[in-house]
Amino acid sequence: MNTYRFFMLSATCLMLTVNATTHAQAPLDDDAAMIEYLKNLDFGQLQEVEVTLDDTFDIFDGLIKARKVKVASGVEQSMSRAPAVTTVITAQDIEATGANDLDDILESVPGLHVGRDNFYNPIYSVRGLYSITNPEILLLINGIPMRDLVAGNRGTAWGGMPVNNIARIEIIRGPGSAVFGADAFSGVINIITKQAEDIKGTEVGVRAGTYDTYDVWALHGGKFSGFELAAALEIQHTDGPDEIIRADRQSQLDKKTGSNASYAPGSVERSQRTVDARLDLSKGLWRLRTGFQSRSNLGVGAGIGRSLDPRGDVAEIRYNADITYHDPVFTQHWDVSAQISFLDRRFESKNLTLFPPGTRLPFPRQATGVVYEDGVWQSHSMDQRYTRLELDSLYTGLKNHVFRLGAGYAYEDLYKTTYITNRGLGADLKPIPPGAGGVVLDDTPGVIMPEKIRKNAHIFIQDTWALADAWEMTAGVRYDDYSDFGNTINPRFALVWQTSPHLTTKLLYGHAFRAPSFRELYVYNNIYRGNSDLKAETISTWELAFDHRTRDNLHLALNLFRYKIKDKILFVPIPNTAQLQAENKGGQKGYGMELEARWKINNKSSLLFNYAYARSDNDQGEDMGDYPRHTIYLRNDWLLKPKWYLNIQANFVADRQRPPADTRPALDDDITVDLTLRRKDIRAGQWNLATGVRNVFNSDRREPILPDIPDDLPLAGRQFFAEARYHF
């Protein structure tokens, strides 16, 4: 689709939508007094009205009220007028769908698909931007980045995130570097945890399900010695799905060398134990938040080397704390906030098996190969520490303008790494001889990752200008300076037009960047070589968005987008060697659309639907592959009888092509259907019981991986769960 066709389609959609606003509107279902009150409000005031629905259908809360979002601009505003394409997921959405982990609920976002890498860590693919090694969406918890210096955003042992302490999730689909800096490339996910007012008392809960899965939690929110206090503790355990991989990379190597080392066919390793604890204290203008996340006994999925590994184990522990000062009336026209935050994360792996025991591998000057009786393995650890200072302010002293100004500094330190292996490059960067046993390479050139520091300073400015009654323009720019790869400038522009009382139209432009990871800058082994001269990847995106409230109980949205990526970082062959070196070598371009509909059918039923299409090509016009071109999500919330709720959701993933070098047939389309039945408000609202089925029809679902595993990564089959909550 060329640019002319893209904008002609946009104009056609606009004319059709404007025409639809002339149709008669259905009357509100409220009493006459409320109708008369609402009639006297202008559209801007209507968007700020929060509707409290009858308790008989509280899971529908927010479907017809204007949900507010802050992640788009730093100023809380209705989603329809925000200068970005956004999605908000509430705690009620999470409860209604029976989600147990962050990834369960993110599949409901238009254009966002949750894939998997060989460790079964999530790959958040937005609008066709799919990367197994370098996540291109920024993940935040309470506005603080969850970055990993070595592996990029999120980290190697993410281990998921439980959802019972999540108040809401705000999502930008599209670039966000003008506000958030590095890695807000294809989008931003900001997870906001519960405060005292969200919990209001004490809640305890337990959940059990298939694969020896259990989850227990306790939440408390209230006042303590003049403080607003929120505390949460959640513990999860699972043996993990036991899907079978029929052949892996070692299976193919066995055929070539005559060995018999592969564990395939065998099940993937997806066990894990997680502990999440959080404390939120606020008083006056101050807020203190602390957190602890432990991920232990994490199975390694399909193996670090895409060969099944029953003995490998990884773990990660994360500590965080932040102190925020926020004065909304610092002076007459100034709203000022300051925050200092701290994050420490320790990753540790033990006995990760690249090749199983009995593997025959080539070695210099031994063409027949050498048998590694103990296999090829490695153990390593990485300790990282992040300290950040953020200053943010709003100035409203000029008529029709709201200025946002800010600055910040980050000190990011990979302060300790350890590495033990029995194959690869030794301390002298020469091959380790077979039979040498585990060689300790700490503080040597042969270590898997050298200890490094990254410093980043940034400033930004943004102006939201009310041009006229129906027009608002947001323009901003952010400058980042990095100690290891230079500086970058990222502008944004948004023009929001209240086309009619029921239609909002947005024209958006954004420029974003992904910072090179330490792996891309500094790694050096017998396969990969980093490149300290790398530049950041950049993306430029244009969007045209329409938000239409066709009737009081029906909301439609259409988003059209087009993007272009430059300086994409790829590992490319080094001439006359067996190594690959990171280079700013590639380009990429894509386009697509997202269609959303929310419909309150009646007082007992509601429907949410979205469809997304994306196409993403390389510089040669070849499909990048692995991402779904088409996704469809459908959710129905149904009040069966007073206090009984049924949720049905279906997720359809289609048309996943292979990357240009992969000759296998395209992946099969798949559809997943989930059911959740919930009984609420038992005994004056104290008990909340639920049961559900995930993947009702036991669909054979798979996620793409390199041809080393010919049949790709199998996902979980049918799963059952039961849940009980008690609130007092």
N, C-alpha and C positions, 0 to 999 in steps of 0.2 A: 504494500500500500504506500503510494508516494504521498508527499506532504499535501499536494492539492486535494487528493481524494480524502485524506484524513480530515482536513478542515471543511470540505464540502459535506462530508458525513456529519460533522459536528454541527454545521449550520442547519442541515435538514432536521437533525434531532431537536435543535433549539426551536425551530418553527413548529414542529409537531407538539412539543411540550407547551409552548406558549398558547397554541390553539386549544390545548386540553384545559387550560385554566378558565375558559369561558363556559365550561359545563356547570350545571347547577351543583351546588354542594349539599351533601347530606346533612341533616340537622344533628346537633349534638344529642347524646343520650342523657345529659344531665337535666336537672330541674330548670324551670323557666327563669328563675332569678339568676342562676349561673350563666345561662345563655345570654341574658340581657347584659350581664357584667362583661362577658367576653366580647360581645359586639362592640362595646365602647372602647376596647383596646386597639391600638394600632399593631401592625405586624411585628414590629420590634419588641413591643411589650408582650405580645402573645408568646414569642419565642422564649421569654424568660419565665413564663408561668410553669410551675412544677405541679403536676397533677398527682394527687394521692388517690389511688384507685381503691375500690372496695376490696376488703381482705379476701373475698371469695375468689379473686383472680390476681393476687399480688405478683405472680411471676410475669405478668404482662406489664408491670411497671416500667415506664420508660419507653414503651413502644410507640406511644403517641405524644408523649411530652418531648420537648426539645432537650436532648441530652447535651450536657456541657462538656467541653474538652479544654484542657490547658496545654497539652503537649505541642500543639501546632504553633503557638506564638508566645507562650509564657503568660498570656492573659486568659482568664477563664471566659469562654464565650460559647454560644451554641454551635453545634457541629455544622449546621448549614451555613453559618457565616464565618467559620474558621478559614484561614488562608492556606488550607491544605485539604487533602482527601483523608478523612479520618474514620476510625471505627472505635466505639466504646463498648467494652464487655463489662457488665456489672456482676456483683456477687450473686444476684438473682439469676442471671444467665447461667453462671457456673453451676448453681444449685439445681436449676431446672433440667440441665442436660446430664447431670450425674457425673460431670468431669471429675477426675481424681488427680490430674496433672495438668500443668500449663499447656502442654502439647495437645491435650484432648480438646481444649476449647478454642485454640488458635485456628483449627481447621474450619471454623465457622466464618473466618474473615475472608471477604472476597479477594481473590487473586493471591492468597497466601496458602502455600502447600507445605506441610511438614514432611520432609524426606528423612533419610537416615544415612549416616556414614557407616563404615565397617565396624565401629564401636557401638553402633546404634544410637549415637548422639543425634539430636535433631538437626536437620538442615532446613532453615527457614527460607524457602524459595518464594520470592515476591516478583510477580510480573515477569516470569521467565528468567530471572537472575538466580542461577543455581551454581553453587560452588561447594564442593565437598571438602576443600582444604581451607578456604578463606571466607567465612561467613560475611555476608554483605548487608546485614541488617543490624542495627545497634540495639542491644538489649539493656534496659535500665531497670533498676529496682529503686523506687522512690526517687527517680531522677538521677541516680548515680550509675555510671557505666559499669557493666560486668565484663570488662575487657580481659583478655589474656595476651600478654606481650609476645609469647612464643607462637601460639596457635591462632591468634586473632580473636575476634569476638567470641565470647561464651566459654571457651576452654575445652580441653580434651576430656575431662571427667565432669561434665556439667551435671549429669545424674538427674535431670528433671527438676521441677519445682512443684510442691504440693499447693493446693489452691484454697484451702479452708481459711487461710488468713489473708486472702486477696480481696480488697474492697472493690477494685476496678482495674481494668487494663485499657490504656489509651494507646492507639496505634495510628501511626502515619504510614500511609502507602505512598511512597515517593521520597525524594531526597530531603534530608533534614540537617545537613552540615552547617547551614547558615545559622542554626540555633545550637546544635549539639556537637558540632565538630566531627572528628574522625569517625568513620565506619557507619554513619547515618546515610548509607549509600543508596539502598533501595527502600529503606523505611526505618521506622523506630517503633520499638515495643517498650512501653513504660508500665511496669507493674507497680501498683500502688497498694501497699499493705493497709490493713485495717487500723483505725484509730479508736479511741475510747467510744466515740459517738456511734461508730459502726457496730460495735459489739454489744454495748449496753447491758452489762451483767457478765455472767459466766456461761460458757458453753463447753460441753465435753462431748466427744463423739468417737465412734468406732466404726470401722468398715472392714469387711473381709470378702475375699473373692478367689477366683480361679488362680492357679499356680502358687498356692500357699501365700497369697497376698493379704497383708493386713495393714491397717492404718489407724492410729489412735491420735487424738489431738485434744488440746484444751486451750480455750481462749478466755481472756478476761478483760473487760473494759469498764472503767469507772474513775472515781476520784480518790486520791490518796495524798494526805497532807498538803492539800492545795494544788496538787498536780493532776492533770488529766493523764491517766495511765492506761496503756494497752499492752498486754503480754500474750504471747502465743508460743506453744510448743507442739510440734507434730513429729511423729515417728512412723516411718514406713519400712516395710520389708516385703520382698518378693523373691521367689525362686526364678521368676521370669518365664516367659513363653519358651516352649521347647520345640520350636519349629526346626525342621531338618534341612541342612544343606547337603545336597547329594554329592557335589564335587567342588573342590576349592583349588587354590593355586598349587598346593602340594600334590593334589591328584594328578595334575598335568605334568608336574616335575617327575613324579614317580614313573609315569609312562615313558618319559625320555631317558631316565637313568636306570630303570629296572629296580628301583627301591620300592618299599612298601611302608612309607612313613605317615601318610595322610590319615587324619582322624575322620575324614569324610567317607561315607555318609555319617553325619553326626549332628547333634543339636547345637544351636547357638548358645553362647553363655551370656545370660541377661539377668543374673541375680543382682540384687543390690539392697543395701541398708542405708536409710537416710534419716538424718535428724535435722530439723529446722527449729530454731528458737529466735524470737524477736522481742524486743522491749521498746516501747515508744512512750516517752515522758514529755509533757509540754506544760508550760506555765507562762502566762503573759505572752511576751514576744519571743520566747525561747522554746526550742524543741531539741531533745536528745533522742537519737535512735541507735540501737545496737542490734547486731545480728550474729548468728552462728549457724553455719551450714556444714554438715558432715556427710560425705558420700564415701561409703566403705564397702568392701567386698563387691565391687563393681565388676561384673563379668565383662569380658572384652569382646562380646558380640561374635563377629566372624573372624576376629584375630587382627592384630596390628599389621601382619603381613598378608592378610586375606587368606590365611590358613587357620583352620579351627585350632583353638588353643584352650584346653581344659585346665591348664595350670596357671595361666597368667592372671594377675589381679592388679587393679588400679584403685586409687583412693584419692580424695581431695578434701581438705578442710579449709573453710573460708570464715574469716572474722571481719566484721565491718562495724564502723561507728561513724556517726556524723552529728554535728551540732549546727543548728540553723538559728539565725536571728532574723526575724521579719517584722518590720514596722511599716504597716500600710499608710500611716500618716506621719512619716518621719519629719516632713515639713508640709506646708500647705499643698504643694504640688508633687511631692516626691514620695514614692513607695520604694522602700529600700530593703534588701535582704542580703545576708552574707552567710556562707556555709563553708565549713571545713569538714572534709570527709577522709576516712581511712579505710583501706581494704587490704587484708593480708590473705594470700591463698598459697597453700602448699599442695603440690601434686606429687604423688609417689606411685611408681609402678614396681611390681616384683615379678621376675621370671616371665616377662613377655616373650612369647615364642614366635620368632619370625619363620623358622623352619623346624618341624617336629623332630624328635629323636630318631636317628636312623636315616636322616636325609643325606643324599650324596650330592655334593656341590663342587663345582670347579674351583681350582686354586692355581695361582700363577706357577707355571712350569710343571703342573700335574694335570695334564689334559684329561685323564680318565676320571678325575674327580676324587674327592675325599669324603669318607663317611663321617658325619658328625654324630657320634653315639649319643650325646646329650642334646642334640639339636642345636640350633642357633638361637640364642636368647639374649635379653638385655634387661637390666633393672636400672631405673634412673629416678631422680627427683628434681623438682624445680620449685624454688621459693620466690614469690613475687610480692612486692609491697607497693601500694599506690597511695599517695597523699595528694589531695586536691584542695584548692581554695577557689571559691566561686563568689563573685560580687555581681549583684543584679539589681537593676533599678528601673522604675517607671516614672516618667515625667509627663504631667498633664497640664502644664502651664500655658500651652499654646492652644488656642481654640481649634477644635476639629482635629487635633493631633494627639496621639499617644506615642511617646518615644520610649523605647526600651534600650538601655545601655548596660553593657556588662564587660567584665574582664575576669580572667582566671589564670591559674598556674597549676600545673600537675608535675609531680616528681614520681616517676615510675621506675622501679628498681627490680631487676632480676638478680637478686643478691646472693643466691646460692644454687648451684647445680651439681648433681652427682651422676656418675655414669659407670656402669660395669657391663661388660659384654665379652663374648668369646669369639667374635668374628667382626671384621670390618677394619678400620684403621686404628692403629695403636697410638701411643703417646708421640711417636716419631712420625706419624702420618703414613706409616708403612703397614701393609696387611698383617693382621694378627695371625700367627701360624696355627694350623689345626692342632687341637690337643693342649693348647696353652691354658685352658680353663678360663675362669672369669678374670678379666684384666680390669683393674681399677684405673679409670681415666680422669678422675677428678682433677681439676686445675691443670690440665694438660691440653695441648692442641687437639687431642683426639676426643675431648668431651663432646657429648651430643649437642650442647649449646653453651657457648661462653657466657659468663656473667656480664651483663650490660646494663646501662642506665639510659632512660629516655626522659627528656625534659620538654615540656610544652607550655608555651604562654599564648594566650589568645585575648582578643578584644572583639566586640561586636556592637553594632548599632542597628536599630530597626524602628521604622516609623509607620504607624497605622494612621492613615489620613482619611477622614470622612469627606470625600470630595463633594458629595451632594447627598440629599436624603436617601437615594437608592444606590449610591456608589461608595465603595470603600476600597482604598488601595493600601497594601502592605508591601513595603520594600525594606530590605535589610542586607547586610553584608557582614561576614566574619573573617577575621585574619588570624591564622594559626602559624606559629613558628615552632619548629621541632629541632631538637639538637642533633638528630641523626639523619634526617633526609630533607631538611630545608623548610620552606614556608609554602603556604597555600591560601588562596583567597576564594571565598565561596559566597556568591550573592543569591538572593531570592527575590521574587516579585509575585504579587498576587493581586488581581483585580476582581472584586466581588460585587456583583450587580444584583440588586433585588428587582428582578425582571418584572415580577407581578407579586401581589400579596401571597401567592402560593408557590412561586418559583424563584430559586436563587441560582445564578449562573456564575461560574468562577473560571478565570483564565490564570493559570499558574505556571511559573518557571522556577526551576531550582538547579543549583550546581552543587555537587557533593564530592567527597573524596574518601578513599579507603587508604589508611596508613599501611605501609609495608610492615609485615610482622617480623619479629626477630628471626624466625625461621627463614624468611626470604632474604633478610639482610646478612645473617651471620652463620647459618648452618654450614658445616663442612664435614662430609663423610664420603664413603666410597660411591655414593649415588648422587647426592645433592651438594651443590655449592651455592652459598649465598652470594649476594652482590650488594655491597655497601653504597653503590652509586644509584640505587633505585630511586625513582620518583613515586609519588602517590598515584594510584588509579583515580581517574575522575569520571564523572557522569554528568550529563546535561539532560534535563527532562522538561518537556512541555506537557501540560495537562489542560483539558477542558472538562469541567464538571457541572452537572445539573442536579439540583435538589428540589424535588417537587412534591408538595403535599396535595395530592389529587383530591382527596376528601379528608374529613376529620379523622377517619380511621384507616387511611391508606397513605403510605409514604413511599415514593419512588426516587431512585438516584441513578444517574448514569455518569460514568467517568471514562474519558478517552485519554490515552497517554502515548507518548513517543519519547524514546531516549537514545542517547549515543554515548558510548564508553570509549575513553582514550587511555593509552598507557597501561593497558591491562597487564598484570604481572603473571608471567608464565615461566615454568622451568623448561628450558630448551636445551637440546644436545650441544655439548662443547665439541668442536671438531677434533678428531683423532683421540678422543677419550671415551670412557664409558660413563662419564658424569653428565649431569644436567645442571645448568646454572640459571638462576632467576634473572629475568630480563623484562623490561617494559616493552613487550613485543606485540601484544594483541590489541584488537579493537572489537567492538560489539555494538549492535544496534537492535532496537526492538520497538514494538508497538502493540497496542491491544485495547481492551475495554473491560469495564466492570459494570454490571447491572444489579441493582439491589431493589428489593420490595419488602415492605413490612405492612401487614394487613391484619387489623383486628376484625375478624369475621363477625363475631358477636361477643356478648359478655362471657362466653364460655370457651372461646377458641381463638387462637391467633396463628398467623403463618408468617414465617420469615423465609425469604428465598434470595439467593444470589447466584449469578453466573459470571464467570470471568474467562476471557480469552487473551492469550499472550503468544507472541511470536518473537523469538530472539535469535539473531544470526551473527556469525562472525564476519570478518572483513571480506571473505570470499562469497558471502551470501549463503553459507551453509548453516542449517539449523544447529544450534549449540547442543541440543539434546538434553535428556534426563529430566527436564521439567515438564509438567503437563500443560499442553496448549489449552485444554478446556477443563474447567472445574465447575461443578454445580453443588450447591449446598441447599438443603431444604429442612426446615424445622417447624414442627407443629406442636404448640402447647395447648392442652385440652383439659378443661375442668370437667372431669367425669361426673362428679357429684360434690356437694360441699366438702371441702378439705381434701379431696382426692384429685391428684394431678397426674396426667400422663404426658410425657414428652417423647416424641418420635423425631429422630433426625437421620438424614441420609446424606452421604458425601460421595459424589461421583467424580472420579479422576480419569481423564481420557487423553489419548493422543500424545504419548510420551515417546518421542523419537530417540534414536541413539546418537551419540556424538559422531562427528565425521569419521573418526578412525575405527569405530566399533561397527563391525559388519553383522552383528546379531539382529534378528527381527525386533521390531519395536515392542515395548512392553504391552501386555494386555491391559485393557481398560478394567477398572474395578469400581465396585460400589459397596459402601459400608452402611449398614442400617443399625441404629442403636435405639433401645427402648429404656425409659426410666419411669417407674411408677412411684409416686411419693404421697404419703399421708402426713398432713401438717396440722399444727394447732390442736394437738391432743392434750386434754387437761389444761385448759387455759393457756395454750400456746407453748407448753414446756417440751413436748416431745415432737420429733420430726423423724419419720421412718421412711426408708426408700429401699427399693430393690430394682435391679436392672440387668440388661443383657447388652454387651458390646459385640458388634459384628454378628447380628442375629442369624444371618444365613451362612455363617462360617466361610465367607469369601476367601479365596486364595489370593491374598494381596502381597505385592512385592514392590520393593524399591530398588532403583538401579544402582549398580556398582560395576567396577571394571570387569572385563571379561575373565579375569582370574577365577571368578565365581560365575560360571556360565548361566545359572538359573536365577541370578540376582539374590537380593536379601529377602527372605520370607518374613512376613509380619504376623502378628498374633491372630489366632483364629477366634472362635466364639469364646466369650468370657462372661461370667456371672458375678454379681456382687450384691451384698446386702449392707445397709447402713443404718445407724441409729444415732441421733443427736438429742441431747437434753440441754435445755437452756433455763437458767434460773438466776 
